[in-house]
Amino acid sequence: MTASTTRTPPADQAPPIEDEAARIAFWERQAGRLDWASPWHTAHTFERPRLLEAGGPEDEPRYTVPRIEWFTGGRLNAAHNCVDRHVEAGFGAKPALLFEGEPGDRRTLTYADLQAEVSRAANALAALGIGPGDRVVIYLPVIPETVVITLACARIGAVHSLVFGGFSSEALRFRVEDTGAKLLVTSDGQFRRGRAVAVKENADAAVAGENAIEHVLVVRRTGDAIPWTPGRDVWWHEAVDRASAVHEARPFDAEHPLFVIYTSGTTGRPKGLVHTTGGYLVQTAYTHALLFDLVEHEDDAVNDPARVADAVHWCTADLAWVTAHTYEIYGPLLNGVTQVIYEGTPQTPHPGRHFEIIERYGVTTYYTAPTLVRSHMGAFGSRPAPGQRPADRWDLGSIRLVGTVGESVNPEAWEWLRREVGAGTAPVIDTWWQSETGACVMSPRPQDPCWDSGSGDAAPKPGCATRALPGLSTAVVDAGGSPTPDGEQGLLVVDGIGPSAARTVWGDPQRFLDSYWRQFGERGWFLSGDGARRDADGDITVLGRVDDVINVSGHRLSTIEIESALVSHPHVIEAGTAPTADPLTGHAVLAFVVLTAEAAELDADALAAELRAHVAERIGPIAKPKHVIAVPEVPKTRSGKIMRRLLTQLFEHTTLGDITSLQNAHAVAQIAGITGHPSAEGRETAHVRP
């Protein structure tokens, strides 16, 4: 693709051209990983927000919305790059998907199988009137059909939007209506926590109002009886399984929308982030290869065939989460590796289900959320006794790399994951990125010399995302944009964005500007919304959302730091902290803790005092929780992020905000019963220790 050129911003706004040109040239080299039907003419366009009006005393200044493009003029097909080219290269017999259902049913789809299934689904979509640019909402569990229909949408140029199968009908309705979708794909049900859960009723409720839905395509998963609307509802096995397995993939512009993914809704109305095809696939393919050890050096633009051949990848995220889009659907398939997908919950029917799956399929790379690691710690112990360790009961010897994503991982969970799953030798990639960035931005790399025990270098710091990946750049700055001193908390910005960055908010470009670009957009910096600090080595530790800060007597305390201190106590499995109003100090620290079974035998007052003292010892007296509340679970979004604002609302008995994005909405009712929140239908004994 040597015919490309670069469009740069005005000279008074641009970074040094040598750095910018080198960064863009790096991504052009990585674009060679993909098959392009035609080359791009412009490698990168970035029109930063410009001030239009300064505004009056009470008015916000007005800016233009940013314009971001990569590989403009280039044409390619996402499904061809994920499937067809591997078949054409002679790898059709290689397993692409190793599926395990929660009840224990299993399927293997080779790349040739996947090509046939995706082609059938693409033909079925066309028969249902779906074409390029049409939106398709996918409301399915983690089953092969979810991957198939996602790639089929990409194959015909339809825009897909995946929705977590545990979301309510209202959450689904919003996404159906906001995207203007013509087709909803769902199932009769799904298997969850050992039972069949109805799904179709939620889907019907979501499309009962005013919307553009023409058909509902239904996968038979549980076999239960479901309501049916003749003329609208269509069975998958009738529409897809009977369609032709031959379909010619056509190329689309690099900036053609690939999918819309909605933020979790922790800060109001969910935002539909738009990701386009070319740039997203380039950064996804490269970062998956880099982070999951398919290349020898971090600037390689070609994978090591031996590493690809041996790889069995498992990203444990639900397919509707952006992590799964990038490192469970597109990334592994772009790189031609074999991957595991698992439908169910990690502790069904026993706490070692994940380790059983690792053993069965010979998983080499295990990528999961810190909250799941803490769940493993709760089930097996922070320091399992000999004979009780996961590796004593299941063969985990295939693991060569482990990783975390979602929130900053507590050092204790980092160490447990490496010691108990990675045998104390596997590299740990503690990745930082967001739905907005589309792919990973910061992480340690398995290629770093520090993972070679003979190098003499220190291993990465547990719980620290370290530094930006090649072709990207991050910084920690204050509200005015000046670098913060080492060790001081500031705002994490991406000052060198990558090709996979979101282009806009669906139907609301002004919100895209206001949410991410208003504060530093003129400098070309994306505001992540996370707080962070840089240490003397230049490594960055992410401290969570900037609104997840507790201000005690003028001291700004990170919720994640307090939670990490609590989790380091042997009786605490998980913790969620939040601010509550205090007339003396402004905020007081409110701590919700999930305790070990052994802790139930201890005196509650004494344990609460012990936990406060433990935090004071780890951080300082200013961080001591004023209130400690034992709960069965803390409320989390599907990405594993603790929804801390709900903790404050539940404690202060104020109106609860949106909970449609929670993966465990039942936790809200449990906590409401404990705290006596008016929303509680019943009451449980309070365990609040002031």
N, C-alpha and C positions, 0 to 999 in steps of 0.2 A: 504494500500500500504506500509506495513511495511518492505517489502523486499528491499527498496531502499537504496542506498549508495550515498555518496557525493565525487565527485572528486574535489580537491582543487588545486589552482595554487601553484607554487613553494613557499617554505616558505619565501624566501626573498622578494616576491611580495605580499603575502597574507595579508589581514587584520587580526586582532586577531581572532583566530579560534572560540572563544566562540561567538563573534558577528556574524561572518559569518555562523557558524553552526546554531545559533538560527534563523537567517534570513531565511535560507533555510528550516529549520524545520517548520517555520511559513507557507511558501508557500506549503509545503507538506500537512500540515493540511488543508489548503484551497483547495487543489486539491481534497479533499474528497467531495467537492460540486458536482463533476462531476461523471458520469458513465464511468468507464474504462473497456474496454474489457479484458485488461491484464495489470499487474502492470509494473511500470518502474523499471529499475535496477540501474539507476544513477540519482539522483535528479537534479544535476546541474553541468555542465561543463563550465568553463570560462578560455579559454586560451588567455591571454592578448597579445597585440602586443609586439613583441620582436625586439630589434634593430639588424638588419642584417649587415648593413654597415653604417659607420658614414658619408660617402660621402666626396667629395672634397670641396674646398672653395666655389664653385658655385653650388654644388649639394645638394639636399635634402637628409637627411639620409633615409635609407630604413628600413621598418618594416614589420613584418609578419602581416597578417590580423587577427583580433580577431575571435575566435571560441566560440560561445555562444550556449548552449543547456540546455533545462530543461526537466525533466521527460523522459530521454532517455530510450527507450525500451518499454515505455508505449504505449498502443494503444487505440484509441477512435474514435468516429464519432461525428463531430460538430453538424450535423443536428439532430441526435438522441438525443443529449443532449439538444438541443433547443426545440424539438417538441415531438418526440416519447415517451420519458420517462414521460412527463407530461400526455400524453394520457393514457399510461400504469398505471399511478398512480391514474387514475380516474378523471382527470381534462379536459377531451376531450371537454366538453360543455362550458368550460370557454372561453370568448373572448380573442383572442390573438392580433388581429389587428382591430382597429376601424379606418376605412379609410374615409377621407373626401376629395373629389375632389374640385378643385377651383370653378367649376360651381355649386357645391352644391350636387353632387351625393355622395352617401354613401354606404359603404359595411362593414359588420362585418364578420370576419373570426375567428371561434373558433379554439382551438388547434387541434381538430379533422379535421376541414376543412383544416387547414394549413398542417397537416400531409398528407392528400389526395392530395392537390395541389402540395406539394413538391415532393411527390412520382411520380405523373404524370410527373412533369417537369424532374425529374431524369431519368425516362424511356425515355422521349423524347430526352434528351441529349444523352443517350446511343445510341438511334436509329440514331442520327445525327453523330455518330462516336466519341463522346467525352468520354474520359476515364481519369483515374487517371493521374495527372500531366499536362494534357492539359490545355491551358489557354483560358479563356472565358472573353471577354470584354463586359461589360454591360453599355449601353448608354440609360438610361431610366429615366423618372421623378419619383417623389415620389408616387408610386402606389403599390398596393399589389403584382403585378407581379415581381417587383424589389426585394422584400424580398423573394418571392418564388424561383426565379431563382438563387439568391445568395445562399440560403440554399440547393438548388438542386445541385449546383456545389460542395458545401462542402460535400454533401451526397455521391457523387460518387468519391470524391478526385480530382476533377478538380480545378484549381487555378483561382479564380475570380479577376477581376480588374474593379471596378466601375468607371465610368467617368461621371462627372456632365453634365446633359442634356442641359445646356446652353453653353457648350464649342463649339468652332469652329471645323470645319472639320479637320483643321490642327492639333489642339490639340488632337483630337481623332485619327487621322492617326498616330501620334507619338506613342501613347500608343498601338495601334493595332500592329504596326511594332516592337516596342521595346519588347513587350511580346511574339511575334510570335504566336498570338492568332489564333485558328482554327475557332472560332465562335464569331460573334458579335450579341448581343441581343439589339434590339432597338424598336422604336414605330413609328407609322405613324405620330404622333405629340404629343404635350402636351398642356395643358392649362396654360397660363402664363399671368398675368396682364390683365385678362378679355378677352383674345382672344386665339384662337387655333393657335399654332406656329408649323410650319413644322419642322420635325426632320429627316425624312428618307432621304431627299436630302443630308444633312450633312453626314449621315452615308454612303451613296453611294459614296460621294466624298472621304471619308476617306479610303475606301477599294478599290479605283480604281487603285491604283498602285501595286507595288510588295509587296505581303504579303502572309501569310499562311492561310488566311480566306477561309473556304470551304462553310460555310452557313451564312446567315443573318436571324435570327429569329425575326419576327416582331409582336409586340403587337398592336392590334387595339384599339386605345385610342380615337382619335378625329373623326374617320370615314371619313376623307378627302381622296380624290384620291391621290395616291402616285405612283412614278415610281417603276417598278418591274422587277427583273432579274430572268427569269425562270431558274429552276435548282439550283439556289443559294439561292434565297429568299424563306422563309417558314413562313406561318402564324402561330402565337401562337395558335389560336383557332383550327387549324387543327392538329398541331403537339402535343401540350400539352393537350388540353381539351379532346382529343380522346384517350390519352394514359391510361394505367392501373393505378389505384390509389393504387396499391400494389407494394411496393418496399422494399427490404431488405437492410438496411444500413450496410455497411461493415466498420470495423474499420481501421484506418490508424495510422502510427507512430506519436508520439507526435510532432516530428520535420518535419512532412510532411507539405509542404507549403500550407497555407490556402488562402492567397490573396496577391496581389501586389497592393500597393497604392502609387500614385505619389505625390510628394511634389508639392506645388503650383507653383513653377517656378519663385519665386521672385528673385532668385539668379542664374539665368541661366537655363541650360537644366534640366528639371524635373528629379528627382531621383525616381526610382521604388523601394520602400522599401518592403522587403519580410517579412511577418509575418507567423509564423508557428502555428500549431493547438493547441497542449496541453498547452503550457505556456500562449499563448494569451487568451485562453478560461478561464484558471484558474484566471488570474489577472482581466480579464474582469468581470467574474461572481462575484468575491469578491468586487471589487471597485464599481460596480453598486449597490450591496446590501448595502455596507457601506455608500456610498454617498447619496443614495436615500432612506435611512432610513428603510431598511428591516431587520436590525439587531439591537439588543439593545446595545451591546457592540462591540467595534471596533475589538476585537480579536475573535468574534464569527465565527464559521465555519458552522453554520446552521442558516437559515433564520427563522424569526418569522412568522408562518403561517398566523396569523391574519393580519399582515402588508402586506404580499404578497397578501392576498385575497382582501384587500381594495385598493391596489395601482392601479392607472391609470396614467401611465407615458407618458410624451410628451417631446421628444427631437426634437426641431424644425429644425435641420440641414438637408440639402440635403443628401440623402442616399449615395452619392458618397464621402462625407467627412468622415474622420476617426472618428470624433465624432459620426456620425451615425452608422458606423460599430460597434463601441464599446457600445454605449449607446442608440442605436435605433434599431439595428438588433440583435446582439448577446447577449448583457447584459440583456435586459428585458426578452428575450425569455429563456435564460439560467436559469433565476430566476423565470420563470413561471408567469410573471405579464401581465396585459393588457396594451396595449399602443396605442396611437393615432399616425397616420401618415397623414400628410396634404400635398396635391400636390402643393398648390398655394402660392402666395405672401401674406405677412401679411396685406397689406392694400387693398386687393381686396375682395369684392367690396366696403368696407368701412374700416377705420382705426382700427375698433374694432374687426376685424375678429378673431384674436387670442382669444380675451376674450369671444367672442361668442362660440368658440369651447371649451374653458375651461368650460363654463357653460353647454354646451350641453352634454359633456361626463363625467363631474365630475372629471376633471384632478386634481390629487393630487400633482404631481411633474412636474414642468415646467422648462426646461433646454434650454437656448437660448444664443445668442451671444450679447455682449455689444452693437454692432452696432444696433441690433434690439431693444434693450431697449431704446437707444437714439432715434430711430425712433418713438417708443411709446411716448417718452417725447416730441418730436416735434409735434405729432398729438394731444396730450391731455394737453400739458403744463408741465413745470417743477414742478409747484405747482397748479394743477387743482383746479378751484373754486368748491365750494359745488354744487353738482348736475352734474358736468362735469367729475368727476373722473370715471375711468373704473368700479370701484366697485359700483358706483351709477347706472350704466346702465346695468351691467351684474352681475350675481351671481358668485363671485369668492371664495365663502366660502369653496369649496372643497380643495383649495390649502393648502398644509401643508409644502411645501419646494420649493424654487426657486434656480436657479443656472445659472452661466455664464461660457462661454468657448470661446476660440478663441484668444482674446487679453486680457490684463489686463483691468479690468472694472474700469471706472472712479468712484471715490467715489460718485459723484452726481447720476450716473446711478445706482450704488449699492443701494443707499438709496431710490431712486425712485422705484426700483423693489421690495424692501422689503415693502415699505410703501403702494404703490398703487396696487400691485399684491398679496403680502404676508400679507396684513392687518397689517403690522408693527410688526408681531409676528413670521412669518415663518423664519426658518433658511435660510441663504444664503450660498451656496457652490460656492466659486469663485475658479474654478478649473484651475490648470496649468498642462499641458501635451502637447505632440506633436505627430505627425504621427509616429515619430521614437520610442517613448516610448510605443505606442500602447494603453495605458490606463492611467488613471490619476496618477500623481505622488505627487502633493501637493494640499491640499485644507483644509479649515475648515471642520469639521464633524458635522452632525446634532446631534450626540451623545455627543458632548462636553457639559460640565456643563454650559458653558456661555450662551447657548440657553435656559436654564431654568431661567425664570425671578426671581425665588426665590433663586438662587444660590449665588447672590452677585458678581459673576465674570463679568468682562467686556466682551462685545460682541466682536467678531473678528473685526479687523480694516477694514473698507470699502476699497476695492481695493487691499487687501493684501492676497496672497495665503497661508499665515501662514507657514505650515511646511509639511514635507513629511508624506505620509501615512504609516501605518504599513508594514514592510517588505521591505521598500525602504529608501533611504537616499539621501539627497542633501546637497550641500555646495556652498558657495560663496567665490571664490578665486581670486587672482591676476594672472597675466600672468605666474608667476613662480610656481603657485600652492599653495602659502601660503594664509591662511585665511585672508580676508580683515577685517579691523577694522569695528566696528559697525557704520552703517550709510554711509559707503563708497561703491560706486558702484564697482562691480567686475563681474566675469564670473560665471554663474550658471552652476554647474556640477552635474550630478547624480553619486554619489560615491557608491551607492548601487542599481544596476539595478534590475528590476523585470522581471518576466517570459514573459511578453508581449512585451519586447523590440524587435525591428527589428533585424533580423539576418544578413542581407547583403543588398546591392543594386543589384537589378536584373541585372545580366550580367556584373556587374562592382564592384567586391569586393574591388578593390583598391580605388575606390571613397568612399566606405563605410568607409575605414580606414582613408582616407585623410579628409573627412568631419567631422568625429565625434571622432576619436580615436588617431589621430597623436599627438596632444598636450599633452594629459594626459593619453593615453592608457596604458602605462607601469604601471601606478598606479591603473588601473582598473576604471578610471573615464570617463564617457561619457560627451562630451562637447555639451551642448544644443544649443549654439549659442545665448542665451539670456543673457542680463545683469540683475543684481539683486543687492539688498542690504539687509543685515540682520540688524535688530534693536536690541536694548538692551535686548528685551524679547526673542530673538532667532527667531523671525518671519521674513519670507522672503517676500519682495515685488519684483515682476518681473517688469523690466523696459523696456522690449521689446528687439528686436534684437540688438546685439552689434554693428551692422553696422547702426542702426537707432539712431545714436548719432550725435549731432551738437556740433562742437568744436569752441566756440566763445572766442577768445583771450586766448586760453589754457584751458578754462573751458569746461568740457564735460557735455553737457546737454542732458537729456533723452527726446526724442520726445514725449513719452507718458505723462511725467510730464507736459510738456508745453500744450499738447492737453487737459489734464485734467483741467488745469487752465483755458483754453479758454472755455471748455464746462461748467464750473461752472458759466460762465456769463449768465444771463437770456436770452440774445438774440442769443446764440449760441447753435445749436442742435448738431452739430458734427464738429470736426476739424481734419485736417491732417497737420502735420508740417514736414519740411524737411530742409536740409542745402542748401544754395546757396553760391557760391564763393563771398568773400568780400576782397578787397585789403588791408583793414586796420585790420580786425579782423580774417581773415582766412575764417571763415564761418559767415554767417548771418542767422537768423531764418526766414524761409519762412512759412507763415501760410495760409492755405486754410480753409475757414470756411463755413459751411452750416448754414444759419441764419433763425430765425423765421419769420413768415409772417409779424409780427409787425415791424421788423427791416427794412423792405423795405421802410417804411415811414420816416426813420431817415436819417439825413445827413451822407453820406458815410464817409467823412473825419473825422467828429466828432466821429463816431462809431469806426473807425479804431484806432483813438487816445485813445478812451476809452478802447478798447480791449488790446492795448499795455500796458496801465497803469494798467489794471487789472492783466495781467501776471506779471508785475513788482511787484505788491503788493503781489501776491500769491507766487512767486518764488524769484524774485529779478530783478533789472534792467538789469543784464546780459542776462536774458532770453527773453527780450522784442522782439517780432517779428519786423523785419525791414520792411517786406512786409506783408500786409494782403489782401487776395483775396477772395471775396465772390463767391461761386460756388454752383450749384444745388446739386451736390453729390461729394464725394471723391472716387477715384477708390479703390475697395476692392476685394480681392480674395474671393473665395467661402466660406472660413472659417471665413470671416469677418475681416481679417487683411488688414489694409490700405497699399497700395503699394506705399510707400513713395518715392522710387527712381523715379517713374514716375512724381511725383510732381516737383522734381528738374529738370528733363528733359523737362517737359512742360514749366516751367518758364524760363529756360536757353536756350530754343530753340535748344536743342541737339537731337540726334537720339533717338527715343523711343525704349526701350527694349521690350522683350516679353510681350504681353498682353493677351495671350490665356487663362491664368488662371483666368482672372477677371470675377466676377459675374455680373458686370455692365460696360462692355466695352464702352457703349455709353457715360459714364462720361468722358472718355479721349477726345472724340471729343468735348464735351461741354467745357471742360477746355481749350482745344487747341484754340477754338474760342475766349475765354476770354483773354488768354495770347498772342494770335497772333502766336502760334506755327505754323511752316510751314505745319504741317500735317492737319491743319484745312481746311475743305472744305469751310466753311463760317466763318464769323466773328461776334462776339457778343461784346457788349460794355465792355471794360475792367474795372474792379473794383480793380485796383492795387494801393495801397497807400504806397509809399516809406516813 
